[in-house]
Amino acid sequence: MSHKDLVSVTIVTYNSGRFIRRCLESTLSQKYPHLEVIVIDNGSTDGTIDILERFEDRCLIIYNDQNIGFAAGQNQAIHLSHGEWVLALNPDVLLFPDFIQSLVDAGQMDSKIGTVCGKLMAMNSSFDLKTEPLLDSTGIYFTPNLRHLDRGSLEPATGRFDTAEYVFGATGAAALYRRTMIDDVSINREFYDEDFFAYREDADVSWRAQLLGWKCLYTPYAKAYHVRTVRPSNRSSISPLINMHSVKNRFLMRVKNITPDLYRLHFFPITFRDLLVIGGCLLREWSSLPAFRLVARYWKSLLSKRKWIMSRRRVSDEYMASWFQPGPTSKPLDKPLPAPSRSIEPIHN
């Protein structure tokens, strides 16, 4: 097996007992023949470890003593991996059998494709399918006020987003990354910024990769189901810790990646959104106030990372501005992506 044939699947678990067995079964049942699977458990206490032990003969599993965060856990797995491609996968994802093959085939179109994502469809926490199939994500996009959202979220899955195209980035639930890109955009050997801990780290990677000239390709032929527990519409039911990291990471991501021209272009929507976020923390979501103290703590490191990114920037202001639009934005391929044979749905019982 050559290095270029291998895909490394990296999964971080933390109290993921409801999902991880079926996730691993669908991963290990992939038609793609050259896989290694690496699981990092961040100190689970819900029985996840008992489930993982059954897969130790087929996966490399590392048990951390404590929860070091999604970003650090993924970096740990990536450093242990050997593949030319790395599939960062959430434990609450269920893959169609040809998911990885379809992603790799699409990524081989162009050496500047650094990320490939597929069509994720929504599934509830019991892994039951929706009566009417709904989309979860077909890639992420940014709005002028710096919100990042999933294309097609909760829209009907049938007949939508059926064309392969370039998008801004991939949701971290199931994103295939080229090793060359991982090495190129990593700062101090961190692909995901470990100051983020969890949430928005995928958007941060997407923004940095775009600045450094890498493309993200969406292919509708790679299909999977995803149980998404964090959405903008259900913030009140999300863990206060996750909400705090969400606020913190909005500002960490911006300080690192935004260019002066883009900030000037969207100054008013960005500022209005900032005031809403800060006001919400002051008036209602007090548990998120530590976010601003953490931003201050990381300030020196942030500026150092920003300097690193801007010194390596390879695209124009006009190109970056083209991605920050009110609605989902994509760019066409130079040539169409050939359709593979018909997908077979995974067994999800």
N, C-alpha and C positions, 0 to 999 in steps of 0.2 A: 504494500500500500504506500503510495507516495504521499508526501506532506500535503500536496495540493488536493488530494482526494478526500482528506479527512474534514469532517464537520464536528466541532466541539459544541455540545449542548450544555449550557451552564444554567443551573437552577439554584435559587436561594430560597430556603424554606424557613418559616418562622410560624409555628403553630398552624401548619398547613395540612393537618390530618384529614380534613374533609376532602381534599383534592388530590394529594400528591400521588396516591396509588394509580389512579386513572390517568393522570398526566404522564407518569413514567411508563405505564403500559402502552399508551399511544405513541410515546417517543421511541420506545424500544421495538415497536412494531412498524416503524417506518420502512418504506420500500428502499430508501437510500441505504446502500450497504456499508458505507464507511463512516461510522459514528463513534464518538466517545461521549459519555454522559458524566458530568461532574455536578454533584449536589453539595452545596454548603448549607448546613443547618445552623441557624443562629440561636442555639439554646432553647429549642422547642420544649414545651412541658405538657403538650396535649396528646401525646401518643404518636406524633409524627416520627419520632426516632424508632419506635417499634416497627412502623411500616417501612422505613428506609432500610432497616437491617435486612429485610427480605430481598433487597435489590443489591446488596453489597457484592455479589458475584458478577453483576453485570454493569455496575456503575462505580465510579470513584466517589466515595461519600466522606465528607469531612464534617466532624461534629465540633462546632465552636462552643466554648463555655458560656458565652454571653451573646446578646444581640448586638452585633457590630454595625447593623444597618444593611439595607439592600445594596447600596452603592459599594461599600467595602466588601460585602460578601461576593458580589459579582466580580469585582476586581481580583479577589482571592481565587475564584474559579478560573478566570481568564488567565492568570499567571500560571496556573497548573495545566492549562490546556495546550494542545499541540496543533490544532487544525488551522488550515488556511482560512476557513470560515468559522465564526463563532455565533451560535444561535443563543441569544439571551432569552430565556423562557421563564415565564411565571408558572408557579405550581398549579394555578387554577385555569390552565389552558389545556384543551383536548384537541389533538392534531388529527387531521385527515391523513391517511397513510402515505400520500405522495406530497405532503406539505414541504418537507425539506428538499426533496428532489426538485420541486417546482421553484423554490426560492433559489437554489444553486444554479439551475438552468437559466433563470432570468439574470442573475448576477454576472454570469459569464459573458453577457452581451458586450460589456464595456469595462475596461480596467479602471475607469473613474467612478464606477458604481461602488460606493463604499458600504451602502446599507440596502437591504431588500426587505420589504414587508408584504404581507399577504392580506387576504380578506378575512378579518375576524368577525364572527357572528356572536350575538349575545346568547348567553345561557345562564340560568339561575343557579343558585348555590347548591342545589341538589343534583345538578347536571341534567336537569330536564330541559328539553327544547321548547322554545316559544311556539305557540300555535301558529302564528305568522312569523316566519324567520325575520329577525331584526339584526341590523348591523351593529357591531361594537366599534370597530375602527378599520379604516382603509388608509391609515397614515395620519399624521398630525399636521395642523396648519396653525399659523400665528395670525392674530388680528392686529390692527394698528395700535390697540391699547395694551399689547403684549400678553394677551391671553393666548394660551395654546389649547386647542381643542381637537377632538378626534373627528376626522371626516366621516360623515354618514352616521354618526352615533344615534342609535335607536330609530333609524329610518328603515323602511322595508328593504330586505336583502335581495329580493328577486328583481332582476333587471336594473340594478343600480351599480355603478362603479365597476362595470364589466370590461373596461379597457385598461391595459397596462399603461402607466404614465409615471412621470417623475413627480414626486411630492417633496415637501420640506423635510419630513423625517418620519420615523417609525415609533409607534408606541412600544415602550419597553416590555410589554407583555409577551411579545414574540417578534424579535428583531434579529435579522441575520446580518452580521458585520464582517467585512473583509479584514483579515489580519493586518494587511498593509495599512488600512485606514486606522485601525485600532492603534498601531504603533505610531502613526503619523500625528494623531490628534491627542494622544495621551500626554498629560502634564505630570512630570515627576512620577511616571509609571502608573498614574491614575487615569484610566479610561473614563469611568464614572467618577465625578467629583465627590470624594468622601465627606466633605463638609455638608453635602446635601442630606446625608443619612438615608432619606427615602423621599420620594415624590419629586417630580420635575427633572430628575437626573437624565431621563431619556430626551426631554426637550432641550436640555443644556447640551448634550452630546450632539443632537441634530443641528443646533445653531452653530456650534463650533465647527462641525464637519462642513457645513455649508460655507462658512467663512474661509475654510482652508481648501475649498474647491471640489469637495466630494459630492457625489450625487446620491440621492435616495430613490430607488425604484419600487413602485407598487405593482404587484402582479395579482390579478384576480384569480389566478389558477392555483395559488397556494391558499388553502382554506383551513380554518380552525375555529373552535368555539372558545369563548372566554367569559369567565364569571367576573364582571367588573363590580367592585364594591365601592370605589371612589369615583364619584361624578360631581360636577359643579352643582347639580340640582339637589344633592343629598348631603350638603356640607354639615347640616345640623346633626346628622346621625353618625358622622365620622369621628374617630378618635381625636380628642383635643390635641394629642401629640402630633398626629399627622397634619391637622390643620395648622399647627404652629410651624411645622417644617414647610408646609405649602407657602405660608406667608414669607418666611425667611428665604426660601429658595427662589421666589419670584425676584427678589432684589439681588441675591447672589448671581443669578443667571444674567440679569440685566447688566450689572456692573462689569462682568467679565466680557460680555459679547456684543453689546450694542455699539454701533459706530456713531460718531457725532452727527453725521448727516441724517441717519435714520432717526435719531432722537429729535433733531430739529424738525424733521418732516412730520412726526407724529407727537409732537410735544404736548398738545392739548388733550388728545385722548389718553395718552400715557399718564399725564398729571391728574386728570379726572379720575382715572382708575386707581391711581395711588392714593388719592384722597379718600376714595370709597373704602379701600383696604385698611388704611390707617384709622379712619373713623370707625369702621366696624370693630376693629380691635379695641379702640378706646371706649366705645359705648356699649359693646355687647360681648365680643369674644375676647375677654380678658386673658384667657389661657394662651392666646397667641402673642401677647405682648413680649415675652422673652425673645421672640424672633428678632426684634430690633437690636436687642443687646448682643445677640449672636452675630448679626451683620457687622456691628461695630467691632466685635472681637476678631472677626475674620478679615477686617478691612485691609490690613497690610498684605496678607496673603492674596486677597482678591485682586489688588492692584498689580501684584507680581504676575498672577495668572493672566490678567488682562494684557499686560505688556507682552507676555509670551504669545498670546493669541494674535494680537494686532501686528506683531512683528512678522508673523507667518501668513497673514491674510493674503488670499490669492484672487479674490473676486472684487468686482466694482460695487460702488454704492447703489448704482441703478439696479444691478442684479439682486442685491439683498432686498432693496425696497420692493421689488416685484413680488416677493413672497409674503409681505405683510399687508394683507387685504382683508376687507370685512368678512368675506366668505371663503369657503374652501378653494384653494388655489392649486393648480397642477400645471405641468408643462408636458407637451407631447413628445413621444419618442421619435427619433429620426427614422426608424423603421419599426413595423409592428412586431410584437412578440408572438411567436408561433404558439398556437393552442396545443396543450398536451392531450393525451387520451383522457377520457371521462374520469373524474375523481370518485373515489369510494369513501363513503362516510365512515367515521370511526365507530367502533362499538362503545357505548357509553353507559352500560348498565353496571 
